[in-house]
Amino acid sequence: MFDERVIKKLGRIDTPFYYYDMDLLRSTLASVKEEADKYNYKVHYAFKANANGRILREIRDYGFGADCVSGYEVQRALETGYAPEQIVFAGVGKADWEINLGIDAGIESFNVESIPELLIIDELAGKKRKVANVALRLNPNVNANTHHYITTGLEENKFGINQWDLEKVVEVLKSLSNVRFIGIHFHIGSQITDLGSFRDLCLRVNDLQEYFVSNRLYPKVINLGGGLGIDYEKPDENPMPDFKEFFALFDEHLQLNADQEVHFELGRSMVAQCGNLISKVLYVKDGVNTRFAIIDAGMSDLIRPALYQAYHRIENLTSDAEKEKYDVVGPICESSDSFGKAVNLPKTERGDIIVIRSAGAYGEVMASQYNLRRLPLPYYSDEM
């Protein structure tokens, strides 16, 4: 990915910036499509992972749908050419204008997370004399075995409808005339590397399906969310997850009727490894027990390490000297503005180019202008 020619070109660009390997992105998207198509599975790309316009258009061109968690993402999906019937809209706090937008556009489904939301969608659709498709997001109480900040499928989480509310939900749903029940939706967490969590999800889905059928509600769509993790430690050795094993697991353990559709909402696994945050060293500063490599990228450009101590591989592209340990930190006035402690890097000096790997998901899309910093620009491998 980073040969001498590329490094030379990167060195001419004002840092920090995002650098996307478009060949890797396309290879990843092709693998997702190939493996999902074996089982006629439908994949919606999770916009929250990366909403860069060029990335979204590439994903659209492979025929994937859109998984949105805000009205702004629904707008972006429509503006980028995603078909309304391929857009699903989840989120625990949908505002009226966001719901109205989805109704007017005729999106595939609202993934409903509470009884009050179900009632409001019915009311707003009724005012327009329309019927809105809804899937019920259920909380399966399955442990994703991931960081507690990105676990979403336990009863203690704010997401989804808990199982003790199912009887009431079914009662309410049957009383409404402006919503159409099309399926059930799940999402148990993010950065899941233990595929056993997905097997457990399948078993819960099988049980819950029986409950709905027994109440004469027949889910056409089984939406299993996303959450498949990537290898942050060895991005070159594992540039994409094993999509073959992932989709085959659901084919093996999920019990379906002949006319049902299986949907997924993959995000990180499709885009994370193709993106990198490129920075330069401003200073090397000696501390009491450590040495700091102070770079010009900060937590405003990649917040994951500061937000929940996420690991990203850090490399020095312009030095091949003996390795030393550095705390790699940014310029922002927060002690949490740190990308890694005791990082083994070749002897590092001012002006060296530093790359923070696997930043294609939750990098650019979560950037802010804290300290009034400018937003980094994106650059693409096929345009350099």
C-alpha positions as CSV (number, residue, x, y, z in Angstrom):
1,M,0.0,0.0,0.0
2,F,2.8,2.4,0.9
3,D,5.6,2.0,-1.6
4,E,8.3,4.7,-2.2
5,R,6.3,6.3,-5.0
6,V,3.2,6.7,-2.8
7,I,5.1,7.9,0.2
8,K,6.8,10.6,-1.9
9,K,3.4,11.8,-3.1
10,L,1.9,11.8,0.4
11,G,4.8,13.9,1.6
12,R,3.8,16.7,-0.7
13,I,0.3,17.1,0.7
14,D,-0.5,19.3,3.7
15,T,-1.2,17.1,6.7
16,P,-3.3,15.8,8.3
17,F,-5.5,14.2,5.7
18,Y,-7.3,10.9,5.0
19,Y,-5.9,8.6,2.4
20,Y,-8.2,5.9,0.8
21,D,-6.9,2.8,-1.0
22,M,-9.6,2.5,-3.6
23,D,-8.3,-0.9,-4.9
24,L,-8.7,-2.4,-1.5
25,L,-12.2,-0.8,-1.1
26,R,-13.3,-2.4,-4.4
27,S,-11.8,-5.8,-3.5
28,T,-13.7,-5.7,-0.2
29,L,-17.0,-4.7,-1.8
30,A,-16.6,-7.4,-4.4
31,S,-16.0,-10.0,-1.7
32,V,-19.1,-8.9,0.3
33,K,-21.2,-9.1,-2.8
34,E,-19.9,-12.4,-3.9
35,E,-20.5,-14.1,-0.6
36,A,-23.8,-12.5,0.2
37,D,-25.2,-13.3,-3.3
38,K,-24.6,-17.0,-2.7
39,Y,-27.5,-17.0,-0.3
40,N,-29.5,-14.1,-1.9
41,Y,-28.7,-12.0,1.2
42,K,-29.3,-8.2,1.0
43,V,-26.7,-5.9,2.4
44,H,-27.3,-2.3,3.5
45,Y,-24.2,-0.2,4.0
46,A,-24.1,1.5,7.4
47,F,-23.6,5.2,6.6
48,K,-22.5,6.0,10.1
49,A,-19.2,4.2,9.4
50,N,-18.1,6.6,6.6
51,A,-20.3,9.1,4.7
52,N,-17.6,10.4,2.3
53,G,-19.4,11.0,-1.0
54,R,-16.8,9.2,-3.2
55,I,-17.0,6.1,-0.9
56,L,-20.8,6.2,-0.9
57,R,-20.9,6.2,-4.7
58,E,-18.5,3.3,-5.0
59,I,-20.7,1.3,-2.5
60,R,-23.9,2.3,-4.4
61,D,-22.4,1.1,-7.7
62,Y,-22.0,-2.4,-6.2
63,G,-25.8,-2.6,-5.6
64,F,-25.8,-2.3,-1.9
65,G,-28.6,-0.5,0.0
66,A,-28.3,2.1,2.8
67,D,-28.6,1.7,6.5
68,C,-29.3,5.2,8.0
69,V,-29.6,6.3,11.7
70,S,-30.6,9.9,11.1
71,G,-32.7,11.9,8.7
72,Y,-29.5,13.6,7.5
73,E,-28.1,10.2,6.5
74,V,-31.4,9.4,4.7
75,Q,-31.0,12.7,2.8
76,R,-27.4,11.9,1.9
77,A,-28.5,8.4,0.7
78,L,-31.2,9.9,-1.6
79,E,-28.9,12.6,-2.9
80,T,-26.2,10.0,-3.6
81,G,-28.6,7.9,-5.7
82,Y,-29.6,5.1,-3.4
83,A,-33.0,3.8,-4.2
84,P,-35.6,4.6,-1.6
85,E,-36.7,1.0,-1.5
86,Q,-33.2,0.1,-0.4
87,I,-33.0,2.5,2.5
88,V,-33.7,1.4,6.1
89,F,-33.8,3.9,8.9
90,A,-33.0,3.0,12.5
91,G,-32.4,5.0,15.7
92,V,-34.0,5.4,19.1
93,G,-34.8,9.1,18.7
94,K,-36.2,9.9,15.3
95,A,-37.6,13.4,15.1
96,D,-40.9,14.1,13.3
97,W,-39.2,15.8,10.3
98,E,-37.0,12.7,9.9
99,I,-40.0,10.3,10.0
100,N,-41.9,12.6,7.5
101,L,-38.8,12.5,5.2
102,G,-38.8,8.7,5.2
103,I,-42.5,8.5,4.6
104,D,-42.4,11.0,1.7
105,A,-39.5,9.2,0.1
106,G,-41.1,5.8,0.4
107,I,-38.1,4.2,2.1
108,E,-38.0,0.4,2.6
109,S,-38.5,0.4,6.3
110,F,-38.4,2.2,9.6
111,N,-36.6,0.0,12.1
112,V,-38.8,0.9,15.1
113,E,-37.3,0.8,18.6
114,S,-40.2,1.6,20.9
115,I,-44.0,1.6,21.2
116,P,-44.1,5.5,21.4
117,E,-42.1,5.6,18.1
118,L,-44.5,3.1,16.5
119,L,-47.5,5.3,17.4
120,I,-45.9,8.5,16.1
121,I,-45.0,6.8,12.7
122,D,-48.6,5.6,12.4
123,E,-49.9,9.1,13.3
124,L,-47.6,10.9,10.8
125,A,-48.3,8.4,8.0
126,G,-52.0,8.8,8.6
127,K,-51.9,12.5,8.2
128,K,-50.4,11.9,4.7
129,R,-52.8,9.1,4.0
130,K,-49.9,6.7,3.5
131,V,-48.8,3.5,5.0
132,A,-45.2,3.2,6.3
133,N,-43.3,-0.1,6.4
134,V,-41.9,-1.0,9.8
135,A,-39.6,-3.6,11.2
136,L,-39.4,-4.1,14.9
137,R,-35.9,-3.7,16.3
138,L,-35.8,-6.3,19.1
139,N,-33.3,-6.6,21.9
140,P,-32.2,-10.2,21.9
141,N,-30.1,-10.0,25.0
142,V,-27.1,-11.5,23.2
143,N,-23.6,-10.5,24.4
144,A,-21.5,-9.3,21.6
145,N,-18.3,-9.8,23.6
146,T,-17.0,-6.4,22.6
147,H,-16.3,-3.1,24.3
148,H,-19.2,-2.0,26.5
149,Y,-19.5,1.3,24.7
150,I,-20.3,-0.4,21.4
151,T,-22.5,-3.3,22.7
152,T,-26.1,-2.7,21.7
153,G,-28.0,-6.0,22.2
154,L,-28.2,-6.4,25.9
155,E,-31.3,-5.6,28.0
156,E,-29.3,-2.8,29.8
157,N,-28.7,-1.0,26.5
158,K,-31.0,1.8,25.2
159,F,-31.6,0.2,21.8
160,G,-34.5,-1.9,20.7
161,I,-37.6,-3.4,22.2
162,N,-37.1,-5.7,25.2
163,Q,-38.7,-9.1,25.2
164,W,-41.0,-8.4,28.1
165,D,-42.7,-5.7,26.0
166,L,-43.4,-8.0,23.0
167,E,-47.0,-8.8,24.0
168,K,-47.9,-5.1,24.3
169,V,-46.1,-4.3,21.0
170,V,-48.0,-7.0,19.1
171,E,-51.3,-5.7,20.5
172,V,-50.4,-2.1,19.5
173,L,-49.2,-3.1,16.1
174,K,-52.4,-4.9,15.3
175,S,-54.4,-1.9,16.2
176,L,-52.7,0.5,13.8
177,S,-53.8,1.1,10.2
178,N,-51.0,3.3,8.8
179,V,-48.1,1.1,9.4
180,R,-47.3,-2.2,7.7
181,F,-45.3,-4.8,9.6
182,I,-42.6,-6.3,7.3
183,G,-40.0,-7.8,9.6
184,I,-37.8,-8.0,12.6
185,H,-34.5,-6.2,13.1
186,F,-31.5,-6.9,15.4
187,H,-28.1,-5.4,16.0
188,I,-26.1,-6.7,18.9
189,G,-22.9,-4.5,18.8
190,S,-19.9,-3.5,16.8
191,Q,-16.3,-4.8,16.2
192,I,-17.4,-8.3,16.9
193,T,-14.6,-10.8,16.2
194,D,-16.2,-13.8,18.1
195,L,-18.5,-15.3,15.5
196,G,-20.1,-17.3,18.3
197,S,-22.0,-14.2,19.2
198,F,-23.7,-14.3,15.7
199,R,-24.5,-18.0,16.2
200,D,-26.2,-17.1,19.5
201,L,-28.1,-14.4,17.7
202,C,-29.4,-16.9,15.1
203,L,-30.7,-19.1,17.9
204,R,-32.6,-16.2,19.5
205,V,-34.0,-15.1,16.1
206,N,-35.3,-18.6,15.5
207,D,-37.1,-18.5,18.9
208,L,-38.5,-15.0,18.3
209,Q,-39.8,-15.9,14.9
210,E,-42.0,-18.6,16.4
211,Y,-43.5,-16.0,18.7
212,F,-44.5,-13.7,15.9
213,V,-45.9,-16.5,13.7
214,S,-47.9,-17.7,16.7
215,N,-49.5,-14.2,16.8
216,R,-50.3,-14.2,13.1
217,L,-47.5,-11.8,12.3
218,Y,-45.3,-13.1,9.5
219,P,-41.9,-11.3,9.2
220,K,-40.9,-11.2,5.5
221,V,-37.6,-9.5,6.4
222,I,-35.1,-10.8,9.0
223,N,-32.6,-7.9,9.4
224,L,-29.6,-9.1,11.4
225,G,-27.7,-5.8,11.5
226,G,-24.0,-5.7,11.3
227,G,-21.1,-5.5,13.8
228,L,-18.5,-7.7,12.0
229,G,-15.1,-6.7,13.3
230,I,-11.7,-6.2,11.5
231,D,-8.1,-6.8,12.4
232,Y,-6.7,-3.5,13.7
233,E,-3.4,-5.1,14.8
234,K,-2.5,-6.7,11.4
235,P,-4.2,-4.7,8.6
236,D,-1.8,-5.9,5.9
237,E,-2.1,-9.6,6.8
238,N,-5.9,-9.4,7.1
239,P,-7.1,-6.5,4.9
240,M,-10.7,-7.7,5.0
241,P,-12.7,-10.0,7.3
242,D,-13.7,-13.5,6.3
243,F,-17.0,-12.7,4.7
244,K,-17.3,-16.3,3.4
245,E,-17.3,-17.7,7.0
246,F,-19.5,-14.9,8.2
247,F,-22.4,-15.4,5.8
248,A,-22.1,-19.2,5.8
249,L,-22.7,-19.1,9.6
250,F,-26.1,-17.5,9.2
251,D,-27.0,-19.9,6.4
252,E,-26.2,-22.8,8.7
253,H,-27.9,-21.6,11.9
254,L,-30.8,-19.5,10.8
255,Q,-34.2,-21.2,10.2
256,L,-36.1,-19.5,7.4
257,N,-39.3,-19.8,5.5
258,A,-39.1,-20.0,1.8
259,D,-40.3,-16.5,1.1
260,Q,-38.2,-14.7,3.7
261,E,-35.4,-12.2,3.0
262,V,-32.3,-11.9,5.1
263,H,-30.7,-8.4,5.4
264,F,-27.5,-7.2,6.9
265,E,-26.2,-3.7,7.8
266,L,-22.4,-3.9,7.4
267,G,-20.3,-0.8,7.9
268,R,-16.9,-1.0,9.5
269,S,-16.0,-4.3,7.8
270,M,-16.6,-2.8,4.4
271,V,-14.6,0.4,4.7
272,A,-12.3,0.5,7.7
273,Q,-9.1,-1.0,6.2
274,C,-9.1,1.1,3.1
275,G,-8.8,4.4,5.0
276,N,-5.7,5.9,6.7
277,L,-5.0,9.1,8.6
278,I,-1.8,10.6,7.4
279,S,0.1,13.0,9.7
280,K,3.5,14.5,10.2
281,V,5.7,14.8,13.3
282,L,5.9,18.3,14.8
283,Y,8.2,17.6,17.7
284,V,9.8,14.8,19.6
285,K,9.7,15.6,23.3
286,D,11.4,13.8,26.2
287,G,9.2,13.1,29.2
288,V,10.1,11.6,32.6
289,N,9.4,8.0,31.7
290,T,8.6,8.2,28.1
291,R,9.3,10.0,24.8
292,F,6.5,11.8,23.0
293,A,6.1,11.9,19.3
294,I,3.8,15.0,18.8
295,I,2.0,14.8,15.5
296,D,-0.2,17.3,13.7
297,A,-3.3,15.0,13.7
298,G,-5.5,15.0,16.8
299,M,-8.5,13.5,18.4
300,S,-10.6,15.8,16.2
301,D,-9.5,13.8,13.2
302,L,-9.8,10.3,14.7
303,I,-11.6,10.2,18.0
304,R,-11.8,6.4,18.6
305,P,-8.6,6.1,20.7
306,A,-9.7,9.1,22.9
307,L,-13.3,8.0,23.1
308,Y,-12.9,4.4,24.2
309,Q,-9.2,3.5,24.1
310,A,-9.4,1.9,20.7
311,Y,-6.2,0.5,19.2
312,H,-5.0,1.6,15.7
313,R,-1.7,0.4,14.2
314,I,0.7,3.4,13.9
315,E,3.6,3.4,11.4
316,N,6.5,5.8,10.5
317,L,6.7,5.8,6.7
318,T,9.9,7.8,6.4
319,S,12.3,6.2,8.8
320,D,14.0,2.7,8.9
321,A,16.2,3.4,11.8
322,E,16.4,1.3,15.0
323,K,13.1,1.1,16.8
324,E,12.3,3.0,20.0
325,K,9.1,3.5,22.1
326,Y,7.0,6.6,21.8
327,D,3.8,7.9,23.1
328,V,2.1,9.2,19.9
329,V,0.0,12.2,20.8
330,G,-1.8,15.1,19.0
331,P,-1.7,18.9,19.5
332,I,-5.2,19.3,21.1
333,C,-5.5,20.7,24.6
334,E,-6.8,17.5,26.1
335,S,-4.8,14.8,27.9
336,S,-6.9,12.2,26.1
337,D,-5.5,13.4,22.8
338,S,-3.3,10.3,22.4
339,F,-3.2,7.7,19.7
340,G,-1.0,5.1,21.4
341,K,1.4,4.6,24.3
342,A,4.8,2.9,24.1
343,V,4.4,2.5,20.4
344,N,7.4,0.8,18.7
345,L,8.5,3.1,15.9
346,P,11.8,3.6,14.0
347,K,13.7,6.5,15.5
348,T,11.4,9.3,14.8
349,E,12.2,13.0,14.0
350,R,10.4,16.2,13.1
351,G,8.9,16.0,9.6
352,D,8.5,12.2,9.5
353,I,5.3,10.9,7.9
354,I,3.1,9.0,10.3
355,V,0.2,6.8,9.2
356,I,-2.6,5.7,11.5
357,R,-4.1,2.6,9.9
358,S,-7.6,1.3,9.7
359,A,-9.2,4.7,9.9
360,G,-11.7,4.3,7.1
361,A,-14.5,3.7,9.6
362,Y,-15.4,6.2,12.3
363,G,-12.5,8.5,11.2
364,E,-13.6,11.1,8.7
365,V,-17.3,10.8,9.6
366,M,-16.6,11.6,13.3
367,A,-14.2,14.5,12.7
368,S,-14.8,17.8,14.4
369,Q,-13.4,21.3,14.4
370,Y,-12.6,21.3,18.1
371,N,-9.9,24.0,18.9
372,L,-11.2,25.5,15.6
373,R,-9.1,23.1,13.6
374,R,-9.9,22.6,9.9
375,L,-11.4,19.4,8.8
376,P,-8.8,17.2,7.0
377,L,-9.3,16.6,3.3
378,P,-9.7,13.2,1.7
379,Y,-7.3,11.9,-1.0
380,Y,-7.7,8.7,-3.1
381,S,-5.1,6.3,-4.4
382,D,-6.5,6.3,-7.9
383,E,-6.3,10.1,-8.2
384,M,-2.6,10.5,-7.1
